[in-house]
């Protein structure tokens, strides 16, 4: 994890709090911003693959990567609105994901069990 992520996200969050407040509407807007950024990443991928014949190829893999970075930043900012300790919340989630990678595969139960 980038060492600069949480200090910068803290500054972004503080600036947004100062400009927009911290009410429920702002909390919702920060969550919606994540969705907006994900849409931009999707649009960049469509542009990278030339999926829209009218437009052709309009984006690169670097453009998609940049948009995905925006998704990560927006999600980290939004996490501040839903957790008192965003870095710890993300670390716990990453730890859980890592444990699942090391867990043995679960088999499904048969109807006879």
N, C-alpha and C positions, 0 to 999 in steps of 0.2 A: 504494500500500500504506500502510495506516495506520502512522504512526510509533510508535504506542503498542503495536502488535501484539507485536513481539519482546520488548520489556522485560516486558510483562505475562505473556506465555507463558513467559518465563524464570522469573518468580516463581512461576507455577503449577507449572512443572516442578520447581523447587527444593522447593516445599511438598509435592508428591507424592513426590519422592525421600525427603524427610525422614520422611514418614508411612508410606510403603509400601516403600521400598527401590528398588533398581534392577535386580533380577534379571530373568530371562527371563519369569517369570510376570507381573511388572509391565509389562514391555515388551508382552506379548500383551494385557494388560488395556487398555493405552492405545490399541492398535490397535482392539480390540473397542469401545472407547468411541466411536470415530469411526462405526462401524456403528450403534451405539445411537442416536447423535445423528441420523444419516441417517434412521433409522426414525422418529424423532420428527418430522423435517421432512416425511416422507411422510405420516405420520398427520395433521399439521396441514393438509397440502394436501387430503387426503381430507375433513377437517372443513371446509375452506374451500369446497370444491365441493359439499358435501352429499351425497357419494357413498354414505354409509351412511343409507338412508332412516329407519332407526330413530332415529338421532341428529339428522339434519338438519344444518344449517349450524352449526358449532361454533367455527370459527376464521376469522381474517381473513388477508389477504395480509401484514399486519404480523407476524402470528404465524408464518407460513411463513418470512418474512425473518429473524425472530429465531432460529428453529430452524436455518436455514441458517448464520447467524453462529455458532451453537454448533458446527455441523459444522466450520467453518473453524478455530475455536479448538481443538477437540479434535484435528483433523488436525495443527495446528501443534505442539501438545503432543506428540503421538505421533511427529512428525518428529524431535524431540529424541532419541528412543530409537533412531533408525535413521540419524542423520547427526551427524557431529561439528560440522558448520556448517549448521544448519537454514536460516538466512536465505540463505546462499549457494546451498544446494540448491534452494530455492524460486525464487530469482532466476534460476538457470540453467534451470529448467523453464519459467519464464515467458518467458525470452529465446528458448528453443527454440520455444515456442508462437507467439511473435510472428514468428519467422523463417518458420514454416510458413504463416502468414497471408500473407506477402509472396512465398512461393514460387509459381512457375507451377504450374498444375494439371497433374498427371501423367496421361498417357493410358495406358490399358491396352493391353497387347500383343495383337496378333491371333494366331490360331493359325498363320498363315502365316509369322510372323517366326521 
